[in-house]
Amino acid sequence: MSGAALMVTMLVVGALLALTLAVVRLWRGPTAADRVVALDVVFSVNVVLSAAAALGTGRALFLDLAIGLAAIGFVSTIVWARLVAGATEEEP
Amino acid sequence: MTLAAFLVAGGGLALLVIAALGLHVLPDALTRQHAATKSVTLALGLVLAGVGLYAGDAGTWVRILVIVALLVATLPVASHMLARAAVASRNRPEELAAAPRYRSSSPTSTGPTR
């Protein structure tokens, strides 16, 4: 196994382990805020997987994809967090 | 250089898995957002630095610096918003009264600490 393949395997295995834990929390999470927190971790793991894809294929295009994933993850976290906070604050 | 790349990326991956474990170990959403944002910032920085050390060309480093700058700029804001959502979604009123208030109408209503 070459060095790049070993690096990609290490990144993918670690990221999938973290992704499994985050998806379990996303599935179970007792409140909606827990699910938003887990969604933030899922987006962060996707940045790692995209970096692993860039290293595995040798194309820097996947790092541009990681930039987009980081930006979309930020926006979606903000929107969901505002939605969760607003939905419970407006209750009497 | 290759060994340094493996060490840095492995440390970042360990931090990422610990952060995901924190989602299960910590008791509620307000504490879980610490694991989800603070340590993930460092974990992603280390993993991307490891990938940059391994690839080693200038285009990769520029993109990695853009990603890390974006993450450092946005994850504290996401942490703050997640904490607001966690505080607002607590159902027990005595905990809600002890939490900091974000929409206080008067400066005297700062909670039951007095």
N, CA and C atoms of all chains as a GROMACS GRO file, in nm:
protein
  618
    1MET      N    1   0.086  -0.120   0.000
    1MET     CA    2   0.000   0.000   0.000
    1MET      C    3   0.088   0.124   0.000
    2SER      N    4   0.064   0.212  -0.094
    2SER     CA    5   0.148   0.332  -0.104
    2SER      C    6   0.110   0.431   0.004
    3GLY      N    7   0.191   0.537   0.012
    3GLY     CA    8   0.170   0.635   0.118
    3GLY      C    9   0.040   0.710   0.102
    4ALA      N   10   0.007   0.747  -0.022
    4ALA     CA   11  -0.116   0.824  -0.043
    4ALA      C   12  -0.238   0.739  -0.011
    5ALA      N   13  -0.234   0.611  -0.052
    5ALA     CA   14  -0.347   0.524  -0.023
    5ALA      C   15  -0.364   0.503   0.127
    6LEU      N   16  -0.251   0.492   0.198
    6LEU     CA   17  -0.258   0.476   0.344
    6LEU      C   18  -0.318   0.600   0.410
    7MET      N   19  -0.274   0.716   0.360
    7MET     CA   20  -0.327   0.843   0.414
    7MET      C   21  -0.476   0.854   0.388
    8VAL      N   22  -0.519   0.822   0.265
    8VAL     CA   23  -0.661   0.833   0.231
    8VAL      C   24  -0.742   0.733   0.314
    9THR      N   25  -0.688   0.611   0.331
    9THR     CA   26  -0.760   0.512   0.412
    9THR      C   27  -0.776   0.559   0.556
   10MET      N   28  -0.667   0.616   0.612
   10MET     CA   29  -0.674   0.665   0.749
   10MET      C   30  -0.779   0.776   0.762
   11LEU      N   31  -0.777   0.870   0.666
   11LEU     CA   32  -0.872   0.981   0.672
   11LEU      C   33  -1.016   0.931   0.660
   12VAL      N   34  -1.040   0.836   0.566
   12VAL     CA   35  -1.177   0.790   0.543
   12VAL      C   36  -1.228   0.710   0.662
   13VAL      N   37  -1.141   0.624   0.719
   13VAL     CA   38  -1.186   0.543   0.833
   13VAL      C   39  -1.219   0.632   0.954
   14GLY      N   40  -1.129   0.728   0.985
   14GLY     CA   41  -1.156   0.817   1.098
   14GLY      C   42  -1.279   0.902   1.075
   15ALA      N   43  -1.294   0.952   0.952
   15ALA     CA   44  -1.409   1.038   0.923
   15ALA      C   45  -1.539   0.958   0.929
   16LEU      N   46  -1.536   0.832   0.881
   16LEU     CA   47  -1.659   0.752   0.885
   16LEU      C   48  -1.698   0.717   1.028
   17LEU      N   49  -1.594   0.696   1.114
   17LEU     CA   50  -1.624   0.670   1.256
   17LEU      C   51  -1.694   0.792   1.319
   18ALA      N   52  -1.637   0.910   1.294
   18ALA     CA   53  -1.700   1.031   1.349
   18ALA      C   54  -1.837   1.055   1.287
   19LEU      N   55  -1.850   1.023   1.156
   19LEU     CA   56  -1.979   1.043   1.088
   19LEU      C   57  -2.086   0.951   1.146
   20THR      N   58  -2.047   0.826   1.179
   20THR     CA   59  -2.144   0.734   1.239
   20THR      C   60  -2.194   0.785   1.374
   21LEU      N   61  -2.098   0.832   1.456
   21LEU     CA   62  -2.138   0.884   1.588
   21LEU      C   63  -2.229   1.006   1.572
   22ALA      N   64  -2.195   1.095   1.477
   22ALA     CA   65  -2.276   1.216   1.460
   22ALA      C   66  -2.415   1.181   1.406
   23VAL      N   67  -2.423   1.083   1.314
   23VAL     CA   68  -2.554   1.047   1.258
   23VAL      C   69  -2.642   0.979   1.362
   24VAL      N   70  -2.578   0.902   1.452
   24VAL     CA   71  -2.656   0.842   1.561
   24VAL      C   72  -2.716   0.951   1.650
   25ARG      N   73  -2.636   1.055   1.677
   25ARG     CA   74  -2.689   1.165   1.758
   25ARG      C   75  -2.795   1.242   1.680
   26LEU      N   76  -2.774   1.255   1.548
   26LEU     CA   77  -2.874   1.323   1.464
   26LEU      C   78  -3.005   1.245   1.463
   27TRP      N   79  -2.996   1.113   1.469
   27TRP     CA   80  -3.115   1.029   1.465
   27TRP      C   81  -3.186   1.029   1.600
   28ARG      N   82  -3.111   1.019   1.708
   28ARG     CA   83  -3.172   1.001   1.839
   28ARG      C   84  -3.209   1.132   1.906
   29GLY      N   85  -3.116   1.231   1.896
   29GLY     CA   86  -3.117   1.356   1.970
   29GLY      C   87  -3.247   1.398   2.034
   30PRO      N   88  -3.255   1.410   2.163
   30PRO     CA   89  -3.386   1.436   2.226
   30PRO      C   90  -3.447   1.568   2.186
   31THR      N   91  -3.368   1.674   2.170
   31THR     CA   92  -3.425   1.801   2.128
   31THR      C   93  -3.378   1.834   1.987
   32ALA      N   94  -3.443   1.933   1.929
   32ALA     CA   95  -3.403   1.976   1.794
   32ALA      C   96  -3.265   2.040   1.796
   33ALA      N   97  -3.226   2.102   1.908
   33ALA     CA   98  -3.093   2.165   1.917
   33ALA      C   99  -2.983   2.059   1.908
   34ASP      N  100  -3.007   1.940   1.966
   34ASP     CA  101  -2.909   1.832   1.953
   34ASP      C  102  -2.890   1.792   1.807
   35ARG      N  103  -3.000   1.791   1.734
   35ARG     CA  104  -2.989   1.753   1.592
   35ARG      C  105  -2.914   1.857   1.512
   36VAL      N  106  -2.932   1.985   1.545
   36VAL     CA  107  -2.858   2.090   1.473
   36VAL      C  108  -2.709   2.079   1.504
   37VAL      N  109  -2.674   2.051   1.630
   37VAL     CA  110  -2.533   2.034   1.668
   37VAL      C  111  -2.472   1.917   1.592
   38ALA      N  112  -2.547   1.806   1.582
   38ALA     CA  113  -2.496   1.690   1.510
   38ALA      C  114  -2.482   1.719   1.361
   39LEU      N  115  -2.572   1.801   1.307
   39LEU     CA  116  -2.562   1.838   1.165
   39LEU      C  117  -2.436   1.918   1.138
   40ASP      N  118  -2.397   2.003   1.233
   40ASP     CA  119  -2.274   2.080   1.219
   40ASP      C  120  -2.153   1.986   1.212
   41VAL      N  121  -2.154   1.882   1.296
   41VAL     CA  122  -2.044   1.785   1.294
   41VAL      C  123  -2.044   1.708   1.161
   42VAL      N  124  -2.163   1.676   1.110
   42VAL     CA  125  -2.170   1.604   0.982
   42VAL      C  126  -2.108   1.686   0.870
   43PHE      N  127  -2.135   1.816   0.868
   43PHE     CA  128  -2.074   1.900   0.764
   43PHE      C  129  -1.922   1.905   0.781
   44SER      N  130  -1.874   1.910   0.906
   44SER     CA  131  -1.729   1.914   0.927
   44SER      C  132  -1.664   1.784   0.880
   45VAL      N  133  -1.732   1.670   0.904
   45VAL     CA  134  -1.678   1.542   0.858
   45VAL      C  135  -1.675   1.539   0.705
   46ASN      N  136  -1.775   1.603   0.641
   46ASN     CA  137  -1.776   1.605   0.495
   46ASN      C  138  -1.660   1.684   0.439
   47VAL      N  139  -1.615   1.788   0.512
   47VAL     CA  140  -1.496   1.861   0.468
   47VAL      C  141  -1.374   1.768   0.469
   48VAL      N  142  -1.364   1.685   0.574
   48VAL     CA  143  -1.252   1.590   0.582
   48VAL      C  144  -1.260   1.488   0.468
   49LEU      N  145  -1.380   1.437   0.441
   49LEU     CA  146  -1.394   1.339   0.332
   49LEU      C  147  -1.360   1.402   0.197
   50SER      N  148  -1.395   1.529   0.180
   50SER     CA  149  -1.363   1.596   0.055
   50SER      C  150  -1.212   1.616   0.041
   51ALA      N  151  -1.144   1.648   0.151
   51ALA     CA  152  -0.999   1.659   0.147
   51ALA      C  153  -0.935   1.524   0.115
   52ALA      N  154  -0.993   1.416   0.169
   52ALA     CA  155  -0.941   1.282   0.137
   52ALA      C  156  -0.961   1.250  -0.010
   53ALA      N  157  -1.074   1.293  -0.066
   53ALA     CA  158  -1.098   1.272  -0.210
   53ALA      C  159  -0.998   1.350  -0.293
   54ALA      N  160  -0.964   1.472  -0.249
   54ALA     CA  161  -0.865   1.551  -0.321
   54ALA      C  162  -0.729   1.483  -0.320
   55LEU      N  163  -0.694   1.425  -0.204
   55LEU     CA  164  -0.564   1.357  -0.194
   55LEU      C  165  -0.564   1.227  -0.273
   56GLY      N  166  -0.677   1.156  -0.272
   56GLY     CA  167  -0.682   1.027  -0.341
   56GLY      C  168  -0.680   1.039  -0.492
   57THR      N  169  -0.751   1.140  -0.545
   57THR     CA  170  -0.756   1.154  -0.690
   57THR      C  171  -0.650   1.247  -0.744
   58GLY      N  172  -0.584   1.326  -0.654
   58GLY     CA  173  -0.485   1.421  -0.702
   58GLY      C  174  -0.545   1.542  -0.769
   59ARG      N  175  -0.675   1.566  -0.751
   59ARG     CA  176  -0.739   1.682  -0.812
   59ARG      C  177  -0.770   1.785  -0.704
   60ALA      N  178  -0.722   1.908  -0.723
   60ALA     CA  179  -0.749   2.014  -0.626
   60ALA      C  180  -0.894   2.061  -0.633
   61LEU      N  181  -0.968   2.013  -0.733
   61LEU     CA  182  -1.110   2.049  -0.746
   61LEU      C  183  -1.188   2.012  -0.620
   62PHE      N  184  -1.151   1.900  -0.556
   62PHE     CA  185  -1.225   1.857  -0.438
   62PHE      C  186  -1.201   1.950  -0.319
   63LEU      N  187  -1.087   2.022  -0.320
   63LEU     CA  188  -1.066   2.121  -0.214
   63LEU      C  189  -1.155   2.243  -0.235
   64ASP      N  190  -1.181   2.279  -0.362
   64ASP     CA  191  -1.281   2.384  -0.388
   64ASP      C  192  -1.418   2.340  -0.338
   65LEU      N  193  -1.447   2.211  -0.355
   65LEU     CA  194  -1.572   2.155  -0.304
   65LEU      C  195  -1.577   2.167  -0.152
   66ALA      N  196  -1.461   2.148  -0.086
   66ALA     CA  197  -1.458   2.160   0.061
   66ALA      C  198  -1.484   2.304   0.104
   67ILE      N  199  -1.436   2.402   0.025
   67ILE     CA  200  -1.465   2.542   0.056
   67ILE      C  201  -1.616   2.565   0.051
   68GLY      N  202  -1.680   2.515  -0.054
   68GLY     CA  203  -1.824   2.530  -0.065
   68GLY      C  204  -1.898   2.459   0.047
   69LEU      N  205  -1.849   2.340   0.085
   69LEU     CA  206  -1.913   2.266   0.195
   69LEU      C  207  -1.903   2.341   0.326
   70ALA      N  208  -1.786   2.404   0.351
   70ALA     CA  209  -1.771   2.480   0.476
   70ALA      C  210  -1.867   2.597   0.478
   71ALA      N  211  -1.881   2.666   0.363
   71ALA     CA  212  -1.970   2.783   0.359
   71ALA      C  213  -2.116   2.739   0.374
   72ILE      N  214  -2.157   2.632   0.304
   72ILE     CA  215  -2.296   2.587   0.311
   72ILE      C  216  -2.327   2.532   0.450
   73GLY      N  217  -2.227   2.465   0.511
   73GLY     CA  218  -2.248   2.415   0.647
   73GLY      C  219  -2.270   2.527   0.746
   74PHE      N  220  -2.194   2.636   0.730
   74PHE     CA  221  -2.213   2.750   0.819
   74PHE      C  222  -2.353   2.809   0.803
   75VAL      N  223  -2.393   2.830   0.677
   75VAL     CA  224  -2.524   2.893   0.654
   75VAL      C  225  -2.637   2.804   0.704
   76SER      N  226  -2.627   2.673   0.678
   76SER     CA  227  -2.735   2.584   0.721
   76SER      C  228  -2.740   2.574   0.873
   77THR      N  229  -2.624   2.575   0.939
   77THR     CA  230  -2.625   2.573   1.086
   77THR      C  231  -2.690   2.698   1.142
   78ILE      N  232  -2.656   2.814   1.084
   78ILE     CA  233  -2.716   2.940   1.132
   78ILE      C  234  -2.868   2.936   1.114
   79VAL      N  235  -2.912   2.892   0.995
   79VAL     CA  236  -3.055   2.895   0.966
   79VAL      C  237  -3.131   2.799   1.058
   80TRP      N  238  -3.079   2.676   1.073
   80TRP     CA  239  -3.149   2.581   1.160
   80TRP      C  240  -3.148   2.625   1.304
   81ALA      N  241  -3.034   2.684   1.350
   81ALA     CA  242  -3.028   2.729   1.489
   81ALA      C  243  -3.126   2.842   1.513
   82ARG      N  244  -3.136   2.935   1.418
   82ARG     CA  245  -3.233   3.044   1.433
   82ARG      C  246  -3.374   2.989   1.432
   83LEU      N  247  -3.399   2.889   1.346
   83LEU     CA  248  -3.534   2.831   1.339
   83LEU      C  249  -3.570   2.764   1.471
   84VAL      N  250  -3.474   2.686   1.527
   84VAL     CA  251  -3.502   2.617   1.654
   84VAL      C  252  -3.522   2.717   1.766
   85ALA      N  253  -3.434   2.821   1.771
   85ALA     CA  254  -3.446   2.919   1.878
   85ALA      C  255  -3.576   2.998   1.865
   86GLY      N  256  -3.611   3.036   1.742
   86GLY     CA  257  -3.733   3.114   1.725
   86GLY      C  258  -3.858   3.034   1.750
   87ALA      N  259  -3.856   2.905   1.715
   87ALA     CA  260  -3.976   2.823   1.730
   87ALA      C  261  -4.012   2.804   1.876
   88THR      N  262  -3.910   2.802   1.964
   88THR     CA  263  -3.943   2.781   2.105
   88THR      C  264  -3.956   2.912   2.181
   89GLU      N  265  -3.890   3.019   2.130
   89GLU     CA  266  -3.901   3.146   2.202
   89GLU      C  267  -4.038   3.207   2.189
   90GLU      N  268  -4.108   3.179   2.077
   90GLU     CA  269  -4.235   3.246   2.055
   90GLU      C  270  -4.350   3.176   2.125
   91GLU      N  271  -4.322   3.065   2.194
   91GLU     CA  272  -4.430   3.003   2.271
   91GLU      C  273  -4.463   3.088   2.392
   92PRO      N  274  -4.588   3.093   2.430
   92PRO     CA  275  -4.626   3.178   2.544
   92PRO      C  276  -4.580   3.119   2.677
   93MET      N  277   0.890   1.465   0.598
   93MET     CA  278   0.768   1.542   0.564
   93MET      C  279   0.646   1.452   0.564
   94THR      N  280   0.664   1.329   0.512
   94THR     CA  281   0.551   1.236   0.508
   94THR      C  282   0.511   1.193   0.648
   95LEU      N  283   0.612   1.166   0.732
   95LEU     CA  284   0.581   1.124   0.869
   95LEU      C  285   0.510   1.237   0.944
   96ALA      N  286   0.556   1.362   0.922
   96ALA     CA  287   0.489   1.476   0.988
   96ALA      C  288   0.346   1.487   0.940
   97ALA      N  289   0.323   1.463   0.810
   97ALA     CA  290   0.186   1.470   0.757
   97ALA      C  291   0.098   1.366   0.824
   98PHE      N  292   0.150   1.243   0.839
   98PHE     CA  293   0.070   1.138   0.903
   98PHE      C  294   0.041   1.172   1.048
   99LEU      N  295   0.143   1.224   1.119
   99LEU     CA  296   0.122   1.256   1.261
   99LEU      C  297   0.019   1.367   1.278
  100VAL      N  298   0.031   1.474   1.196
  100VAL     CA  299  -0.061   1.587   1.210
  100VAL      C  300  -0.203   1.545   1.173
  101ALA      N  301  -0.217   1.474   1.061
  101ALA     CA  302  -0.351   1.433   1.019
  101ALA      C  303  -0.411   1.330   1.114
  102GLY      N  304  -0.324   1.241   1.169
  102GLY     CA  305  -0.376   1.144   1.265
  102GLY      C  306  -0.422   1.210   1.393
  103GLY      N  307  -0.347   1.311   1.439
  103GLY     CA  308  -0.391   1.385   1.557
  103GLY      C  309  -0.523   1.457   1.534
  104GLY      N  310  -0.537   1.516   1.415
  104GLY     CA  311  -0.663   1.583   1.382
  104GLY      C  312  -0.779   1.486   1.376
  105LEU      N  313  -0.755   1.367   1.319
  105LEU     CA  314  -0.862   1.267   1.312
  105LEU      C  315  -0.901   1.219   1.450
  106ALA      N  316  -0.800   1.201   1.538
  106ALA     CA  317  -0.832   1.159   1.675
  106ALA      C  318  -0.918   1.265   1.744
  107LEU      N  319  -0.884   1.393   1.722
  107LEU     CA  320  -0.965   1.500   1.781
  107LEU      C  321  -1.106   1.500   1.725
  108LEU      N  322  -1.118   1.469   1.594
  108LEU     CA  323  -1.252   1.468   1.531
  108LEU      C  324  -1.338   1.356   1.590
  109VAL      N  325  -1.276   1.239   1.610
  109VAL     CA  326  -1.352   1.127   1.668
  109VAL      C  327  -1.388   1.158   1.814
  110ILE      N  328  -1.295   1.224   1.887
  110ILE     CA  329  -1.326   1.261   2.025
  110ILE      C  330  -1.440   1.361   2.029
  111ALA      N  331  -1.440   1.455   1.933
  111ALA     CA  332  -1.550   1.552   1.928
  111ALA      C  333  -1.683   1.483   1.901
  112ALA      N  334  -1.682   1.382   1.811
  112ALA     CA  335  -1.806   1.309   1.783
  112ALA      C  336  -1.847   1.224   1.903
  113LEU      N  337  -1.747   1.173   1.977
  113LEU     CA  338  -1.780   1.101   2.101
  113LEU      C  339  -1.842   1.195   2.204
  114GLY      N  340  -1.794   1.321   2.203
  114GLY     CA  341  -1.849   1.418   2.297
  114GLY      C  342  -1.996   1.442   2.277
  115LEU      N  343  -2.045   1.420   2.154
  115LEU     CA  344  -2.189   1.433   2.130
  115LEU      C  345  -2.268   1.329   2.209
  116HIS      N  346  -2.202   1.219   2.248
  116HIS     CA  347  -2.273   1.116   2.323
  116HIS      C  348  -2.241   1.120   2.472
  117VAL      N  349  -2.121   1.168   2.506
  117VAL     CA  350  -2.080   1.168   2.647
  117VAL      C  351  -2.142   1.285   2.722
  118LEU      N  352  -2.145   1.401   2.657
  118LEU     CA  353  -2.193   1.522   2.727
  118LEU      C  354  -2.344   1.517   2.743
  119PRO      N  355  -2.396   1.580   2.849
  119PRO     CA  356  -2.535   1.552   2.889
  119PRO      C  357  -2.643   1.622   2.806
  120ASP      N  358  -2.624   1.748   2.764
  120ASP     CA  359  -2.734   1.814   2.694
  120ASP      C  360  -2.681   1.898   2.578
  121ALA      N  361  -2.773   1.962   2.505
  121ALA     CA  362  -2.736   2.030   2.382
  121ALA      C  363  -2.642   2.147   2.405
  122LEU      N  364  -2.660   2.216   2.518
  122LEU     CA  365  -2.575   2.333   2.543
  122LEU      C  366  -2.430   2.293   2.563
  123THR      N  367  -2.405   2.179   2.626
  123THR     CA  368  -2.267   2.134   2.641
  123THR      C  369  -2.218   2.063   2.516
  124ARG      N  370  -2.309   2.000   2.442
  124ARG     CA  371  -2.266   1.930   2.321
  124ARG      C  372  -2.215   2.024   2.215
  125GLN      N  373  -2.266   2.148   2.212
  125GLN     CA  374  -2.217   2.239   2.108
  125GLN      C  375  -2.071   2.277   2.131
  126HIS      N  376  -2.021   2.265   2.254
  126HIS     CA  377  -1.877   2.285   2.274
  126HIS      C  378  -1.797   2.181   2.196
  127ALA      N  379  -1.837   2.054   2.211
  127ALA     CA  380  -1.765   1.948   2.140
  127ALA      C  381  -1.780   1.964   1.990
  128ALA      N  382  -1.896   2.013   1.946
  128ALA     CA  383  -1.920   2.017   1.802
  128ALA      C  384  -1.851   2.132   1.733
  129THR      N  385  -1.813   2.238   1.805
  129THR     CA  386  -1.756   2.351   1.734
  129THR      C  387  -1.610   2.379   1.774
  130LYS      N  388  -1.578   2.384   1.901
  130LYS     CA  389  -1.443   2.427   1.938
  130LYS      C  390  -1.339   2.325   1.896
  131SER      N  391  -1.362   2.199   1.934
  131SER     CA  392  -1.260   2.100   1.902
  131SER      C  393  -1.260   2.065   1.754
  132VAL      N  394  -1.376   2.078   1.688
  132VAL     CA  395  -1.380   2.050   1.545
  132VAL      C  396  -1.299   2.154   1.467
  133THR      N  397  -1.295   2.278   1.517
  133THR     CA  398  -1.212   2.379   1.451
  133THR      C  399  -1.066   2.335   1.447
  134LEU      N  400  -1.015   2.293   1.564
  134LEU     CA  401  -0.876   2.248   1.570
  134LEU      C  402  -0.857   2.118   1.491
  135ALA      N  403  -0.954   2.027   1.498
  135ALA     CA  404  -0.941   1.900   1.428
  135ALA      C  405  -0.934   1.920   1.278
  136LEU      N  406  -1.024   2.004   1.224
  136LEU     CA  407  -1.021   2.027   1.079
  136LEU      C  408  -0.894   2.100   1.038
  137GLY      N  409  -0.846   2.194   1.121
  137GLY     CA  410  -0.721   2.261   1.090
  137GLY      C  411  -0.605   2.164   1.082
  138LEU      N  412  -0.599   2.070   1.178
  138LEU     CA  413  -0.489   1.973   1.178
  138LEU      C  414  -0.499   1.877   1.060
  139VAL      N  415  -0.621   1.828   1.030
  139VAL     CA  416  -0.636   1.734   0.919
  139VAL      C  417  -0.600   1.802   0.786
  140LEU      N  418  -0.646   1.925   0.768
  140LEU     CA  419  -0.616   1.993   0.642
  140LEU      C  420  -0.468   2.028   0.634
  141ALA      N  421  -0.404   2.060   0.748
  141ALA     CA  422  -0.260   2.084   0.746
  141ALA      C  423  -0.185   1.956   0.711
  142GLY      N  424  -0.234   1.841   0.760
  142GLY     CA  425  -0.171   1.715   0.723
  142GLY      C  426  -0.183   1.685   0.575
  143VAL      N  427  -0.304   1.713   0.519
  143VAL     CA  428  -0.322   1.692   0.375
  143VAL      C  429  -0.231   1.785   0.296
  144GLY      N  430  -0.217   1.911   0.343
  144GLY     CA  431  -0.129   2.005   0.274
  144GLY      C  432   0.016   1.964   0.284
  145LEU      N  433   0.058   1.911   0.399
  145LEU     CA  434   0.196   1.864   0.413
  145LEU      C  435   0.223   1.747   0.321
  146TYR      N  436   0.120   1.660   0.303
  146TYR     CA  437   0.142   1.544   0.218
  146TYR      C  438   0.145   1.583   0.071
  147ALA      N  439   0.047   1.666   0.030
  147ALA     CA  440   0.043   1.705  -0.112
  147ALA      C  441   0.157   1.800  -0.144
  148GLY      N  442   0.168   1.909  -0.066
  148GLY     CA  443   0.287   1.992  -0.072
  148GLY      C  444   0.296   2.090  -0.186
  149ASP      N  445   0.193   2.104  -0.271
  149ASP     CA  446   0.205   2.205  -0.375
  149ASP      C  447   0.130   2.332  -0.336
  150ALA      N  448   0.158   2.440  -0.409
  150ALA     CA  449   0.111   2.572  -0.367
  150ALA      C  450  -0.040   2.585  -0.379
  151GLY      N  451  -0.098   2.526  -0.484
  151GLY     CA  452  -0.243   2.537  -0.503
  151GLY      C  453  -0.320   2.474  -0.389
  152THR      N  454  -0.271   2.358  -0.342
  152THR     CA  455  -0.336   2.293  -0.227
  152THR      C  456  -0.327   2.379  -0.103
  153TRP      N  457  -0.209   2.438  -0.080
  153TRP     CA  458  -0.193   2.520   0.041
  153TRP      C  459  -0.284   2.642   0.038
  154VAL      N  460  -0.296   2.706  -0.082
  154VAL     CA  461  -0.383   2.825  -0.090
  154VAL      C  462  -0.527   2.788  -0.057
  155ARG      N  463  -0.574   2.675  -0.114
  155ARG     CA  464  -0.712   2.634  -0.087
  155ARG      C  465  -0.731   2.597   0.060
  156ILE      N  466  -0.630   2.531   0.117
  156ILE     CA  467  -0.641   2.492   0.258
  156ILE      C  468  -0.644   2.616   0.347
  157LEU      N  469  -0.564   2.717   0.313
  157LEU     CA  470  -0.567   2.840   0.393
  157LEU      C  471  -0.702   2.908   0.382
  158VAL      N  472  -0.764   2.904   0.262
  158VAL     CA  473  -0.897   2.963   0.246
  158VAL      C  474  -0.998   2.888   0.333
  159ILE      N  475  -0.992   2.752   0.331
  159ILE     CA  476  -1.088   2.674   0.410
  159ILE      C  477  -1.070   2.702   0.558
  160VAL      N  478  -0.942   2.705   0.605
  160VAL     CA  479  -0.919   2.724   0.749
  160VAL      C  480  -0.962   2.864   0.790
  161ALA      N  481  -0.935   2.965   0.704
  161ALA     CA  482  -0.979   3.100   0.738
  161ALA      C  483  -1.131   3.107   0.746
  162LEU      N  484  -1.199   3.039   0.653
  162LEU     CA  485  -1.345   3.037   0.655
  162LEU      C  486  -1.397   2.969   0.781
  163LEU      N  487  -1.333   2.858   0.819
  163LEU     CA  488  -1.380   2.786   0.938
  163LEU      C  489  -1.356   2.867   1.065
  164VAL      N  490  -1.239   2.930   1.075
  164VAL     CA  491  -1.210   3.008   1.195
  164VAL      C  492  -1.302   3.129   1.203
  165ALA      N  493  -1.342   3.183   1.087
  165ALA     CA  494  -1.432   3.298   1.090
  165ALA      C  495  -1.575   3.256   1.123
  166THR      N  496  -1.617   3.136   1.080
  166THR     CA  497  -1.759   3.103   1.089
  166THR      C  498  -1.794   3.012   1.207
  167LEU      N  499  -1.704   2.925   1.251
  167LEU     CA  500  -1.744   2.830   1.355
  167LEU      C  501  -1.772   2.895   1.491
  168PRO      N  502  -1.702   3.003   1.533
  168PRO     CA  503  -1.745   3.068   1.657
  168PRO      C  504  -1.886   3.125   1.648
  169VAL      N  505  -1.922   3.180   1.530
  169VAL     CA  506  -2.058   3.232   1.514
  169VAL      C  507  -2.159   3.116   1.521
  170ALA      N  508  -2.125   3.005   1.457
  170ALA     CA  509  -2.213   2.888   1.464
  170ALA      C  510  -2.226   2.838   1.607
  171SER      N  511  -2.114   2.843   1.682
  171SER     CA  512  -2.118   2.801   1.822
  171SER      C  513  -2.213   2.887   1.902
  172HIS      N  514  -2.207   3.018   1.879
  172HIS     CA  515  -2.295   3.109   1.951
  172HIS      C  516  -2.441   3.083   1.917
  173MET      N  517  -2.469   3.063   1.787
  173MET     CA  518  -2.608   3.039   1.748
  173MET      C  519  -2.659   2.907   1.801
  174LEU      N  520  -2.572   2.804   1.802
  174LEU     CA  521  -2.613   2.674   1.857
  174LEU      C  522  -2.641   2.685   2.006
  175ALA      N  523  -2.560   2.766   2.077
  175ALA     CA  524  -2.585   2.784   2.220
  175ALA      C  525  -2.716   2.855   2.243
  176ARG      N  526  -2.747   2.954   2.159
  176ARG     CA  527  -2.877   3.021   2.170
  176ARG      C  528  -2.991   2.924   2.147
  177ALA      N  529  -2.976   2.839   2.044
  177ALA     CA  530  -3.082   2.743   2.015
  177ALA      C  531  -3.096   2.644   2.130
  178ALA      N  532  -2.983   2.603   2.189
  178ALA     CA  533  -2.990   2.506   2.298
  178ALA      C  534  -3.056   2.567   2.421
  179VAL      N  535  -3.021   2.693   2.450
  179VAL     CA  536  -3.083   2.758   2.566
  179VAL      C  537  -3.232   2.778   2.542
  180ALA      N  538  -3.267   2.816   2.420
  180ALA     CA  539  -3.408   2.845   2.393
  180ALA      C  540  -3.492   2.719   2.390
  181SER      N  541  -3.430   2.603   2.358
  181SER     CA  542  -3.510   2.482   2.346
  181SER      C  543  -3.516   2.403   2.476
  182ARG      N  544  -3.459   2.460   2.584
  182ARG     CA  545  -3.476   2.393   2.713
  182ARG      C  546  -3.620   2.408   2.759
  183ASN      N  547  -3.674   2.300   2.811
  183ASN     CA  548  -3.815   2.303   2.846
  183ASN      C  549  -3.839   2.333   2.992
  184ARG      N  550  -3.738   2.308   3.078
  184ARG     CA  551  -3.762   2.329   3.221
  184ARG      C  552  -3.749   2.477   3.255
  185PRO      N  553  -3.851   2.537   3.311
  185PRO     CA  554  -3.848   2.682   3.330
  185PRO      C  555  -3.747   2.730   3.432
  186GLU      N  556  -3.712   2.646   3.530
  186GLU     CA  557  -3.615   2.695   3.629
  186GLU      C  558  -3.476   2.705   3.566
  187GLU      N  559  -3.446   2.613   3.471
  187GLU     CA  560  -3.319   2.626   3.400
  187GLU      C  561  -3.322   2.745   3.304
  188LEU      N  562  -3.436   2.767   3.245
  188LEU     CA  563  -3.448   2.879   3.152
  188LEU      C  564  -3.434   3.011   3.226
  189ALA      N  565  -3.480   3.016   3.352
  189ALA     CA  566  -3.468   3.139   3.430
  189ALA      C  567  -3.324   3.164   3.471
  190ALA      N  568  -3.247   3.054   3.489
  190ALA     CA  569  -3.107   3.070   3.530
  190ALA      C  570  -3.017   3.102   3.412
  191ALA      N  571  -3.064   3.078   3.289
  191ALA     CA  572  -2.982   3.101   3.172
  191ALA      C  573  -2.977   3.250   3.139
  192PRO      N  574  -2.873   3.297   3.070
  192PRO     CA  575  -2.868   3.437   3.030
  192PRO      C  576  -2.978   3.471   2.932
  193ARG      N  577  -3.031   3.590   2.943
  193ARG     CA  578  -3.143   3.631   2.858
  193ARG      C  579  -3.091   3.714   2.743
  194TYR      N  580  -3.144   3.687   2.626
  194TYR     CA  581  -3.096   3.757   2.507
  194TYR      C  582  -3.192   3.866   2.465
  195ARG      N  583  -3.314   3.861   2.511
  195ARG     CA  584  -3.411   3.963   2.469
  195ARG      C  585  -3.468   4.033   2.590
  196SER      N  586  -3.381   4.076   2.680
  196SER     CA  587  -3.430   4.143   2.799
  196SER      C  588  -3.479   4.282   2.760
  197SER      N  589  -3.597   4.318   2.811
  197SER     CA  590  -3.654   4.447   2.774
  197SER      C  591  -3.595   4.558   2.859
  198SER      N  592  -3.558   4.528   2.983
  198SER     CA  593  -3.501   4.631   3.069
  198SER      C  594  -3.367   4.582   3.122
  199PRO      N  595  -3.273   4.672   3.150
  199PRO     CA  596  -3.141   4.629   3.197
  199PRO      C  597  -3.142   4.568   3.336
  200THR      N  598  -3.253   4.576   3.409
  200THR     CA  599  -3.254   4.519   3.543
  200THR      C  600  -3.289   4.372   3.542
  201SER      N  601  -3.347   4.322   3.431
  201SER     CA  602  -3.390   4.183   3.429
  201SER      C  603  -3.276   4.095   3.381
  202THR      N  604  -3.175   4.079   3.464
  202THR     CA  605  -3.058   4.001   3.424
  202THR      C  606  -3.055   3.865   3.489
  203GLY      N  607  -3.168   3.816   3.538
  203GLY     CA  608  -3.168   3.681   3.592
  203GLY      C  609  -3.168   3.681   3.742
  204PRO      N  610  -3.181   3.561   3.799
  204PRO     CA  611  -3.199   3.548   3.945
  204PRO      C  612  -3.069   3.544   4.023
  205THR      N  613  -2.962   3.602   3.968
  205THR     CA  614  -2.835   3.593   4.040
  205THR      C  615  -2.828   3.694   4.153
  206ARG      N  616  -2.914   3.798   4.150
  206ARG     CA  617  -2.906   3.899   4.256
  206ARG      C  618  -2.970   3.849   4.384
   0.00000   0.00000   0.00000
